[in-house]
Amino acid sequence: MSFVISALFLYKLGLRVLKNEKSAFLAAILFCFGPASIFLSSVYTESPFAAFSLVGLYLFEIEQNWLGSFVLMMSGGFRSNGFLYGLFIAYRLLLLMISPLRSRENRSLGKYFLSLQQPRFLLQMLKMVLMGAIMIIPSVLYQYYGYSLYCQGTNPRPWCLSYLPNHYTYVQSQHWDVGFLRYFQVKQIPNFLLALPMILISLFGIGLYSFRIQKSLWIADERESGYFNNRVLPYVLHWFLLLFVIVFFSNVQIITRLLSGCPAVYWFCAHMIIQEQQTKHSFRLFSSGLAVFFGTYFVVGCALFSNFY
């Protein structure tokens, strides 16, 4: 059920953001047959996480911000990386803060700060801060539970003495080699090779978007459509943030399932396939490579996952 909801709302989200029905539909199809489909179609936390994430992002796009915050909060209850959706709140807050600069009357620094002190701006900023606070509630409660369980007795655990006690990061660091560049070891080369296709797609998609976007980064142009629509910007930033954390801090082989709730991945792949369909070349490099990558991981992933690999 979660998988079906995820695909449906990825399609609906694509219609709102891309304003291109073909791209939105193809992105949803790619999502269904993607390399992480085994995680999304089995009894696993990744499936409800993706569903709550995509529903929450869609609610933000239709201006149901409070409800969207609570739904994204639920996604954080399934996966710890759900708090990264706070980036969308930060992006909107930044848009709000620079909006007075669009008026020539507020170009001076003094007038700009005076405009930010107007009640309506302060109220909007307060709302966004509260929305961000709602989204991190699961993380806060989880850490509080761990602290009350292991740090209140006479023999507290080592992580209890930290300035900001966090049992989750401590376990990851001690047992999973999570930390800046700690996974960059010769013995982890096979895992980097396993993650290489998705890393290359990410670098290509993020890089091409950064290179091609020409207008203001902070003002959405409603006339544009497709992957290079400025409304895609926060989704590409979220993609970049996930890529950076996974490659430099985490176990890199988890990239296929961690990016499963990242809409920009599928929007970019759909864009590239459509672009190649519009060319006269008979050999379509990206489409062929993507089919091999998705198909191989789809089949092999089912066998490995069912055998607890």
Buried (B, 14 or more C-beta within 10 A) or exposed (E): EBBEBBBBBBBBBBBBBBBBEBBBBBBBBBBBEBBBBBBBBEEBBBBBBBBBBBBBBBBBBEEBBEBBBBBBBBBBBBBBBBBBBBBBBEBBBEEBBEBBEEEEEBEEEEBBEEBBEEEEBEEBBEBBEEBBBBBBBBBEEBBEEBBEEBBEEEEEBEBBEEEEBBBBBBEBBEEEBBBEEBBEEEEBEEBBEBBEBBBEBBEBBBEBBEEEBEEEEBEBEEEBBBBBBBBBBBBBBBBBBBBEBBBBBBBBBBBBBBBBBBBBBBBBBBBBBBBBEEEEEEEBEBBEBBEEBBEEBBEEBBEEBEEEE
